[in-house]
Amino acid sequence: MNKITALMATNWTKFTHACSEIQQFQQRIWIVSIQQNLQSQSSLLNDTFVVSEDSFDTPMQWMEKRGYQAAMIQAVDKMQRSQTLNIELAHSQHSLIRVK
């Protein structure tokens, strides 16, 4: 009986840890402003998005789809609340603010 109890406790711990990890990544929100043409400072050429991991299937899915490199994704993943980060891609600059 003790082996069954220990096994159940171990499995429960693994389950709660997995649920916690899922909740943590789905709680992050960024505001991302994308300036398409780096030569122009016009705000008319900017697109701004609210990116919430609530709608992601995997962590950093939005960033991966936009072509962020592994080092860029790592930097975004480490962002703290209220921190800003600028990322330059081929023909655009992404300015990120982590709000949650």
N, C-alpha and C positions, 0 to 999 in steps of 0.2 A: 504494500500500500504506500510506503514511503517513496518508492521509486516512481510510482504514478503521480504522486503529489509533487515531487521534484520535477518531473517531466512537464507537468501542467504549469508549474510556476515558471520554468524556463521558457516554455512556449508563450506564456502570457507576457513575460518580459520582452521577448522578441517582438510580439505583436504590438505592444504599446509603444515600443521604440520606433517601429516602422510607421505607426500612425502619427507619432510626434514629428518625425522627419517630413512626412507628407504635409502636415499642417504648417510647419515652419516655412517651407518654400512657397506654399500657396498664400502666405500672408504678406508677401512683399509687393510693393507698388512703386513704380517709377513714372515720372513724367519725362518723356523723351521728345526733344525738339530736334528736327532734322532739317539742316540747311543744305539744299541740293547743290547750290553753286557756291563754292568757297570764294570766288572772286567778288561776289555781290554781297553787300550787307543788308539788302532789302528784306524786311520781315515778310514781304509778300511771297517769298520763295521758301518759307519755312512750313513744315508740317509738324504738328505737335500731337502726341499720343499719350494717353494714360494707359500704361502697361501694367496689368495686374496678373500675377501668377495664378490667380483663382481659375483662369481659363486655360492654363497650360496643362499639357499631359505630362511633361517632364520639366525639371528646372531649366531655366534659361532658353526655353524653346523659341520665344520671340526673337531673342538675340541671335540664335543659331540660324533662323530663317532669314535674317537680315544680313548674314554673311560675316558676323563677328568672328574673329579668330580666337583660338583657345585662350591666349593671354588676355585678350579683351574680355572674354566671358568670365575669366577668373577675377579680373579687376571689378567687374560689375557684381559678381557674386559676393565679393568681400565688402561692398559698399555698406556703410552704416546709414541710419536715418539722417536726413538733411544733408547728406554728403552729395557733392556734385562730381561729375566726371565727363570729360570730353573725349570722344573717340572719332578718329578720322578713318573713313572708309574711302574707297576709290574716288568717288565724285561727290561725297557729302561728308558733313560733320554732324555727329550725333552728340547732343548735350543732354546728359541724364541727371536727374535729381531723384534720389530715393526718398519717398515720402512716407513709406510705411515698411 
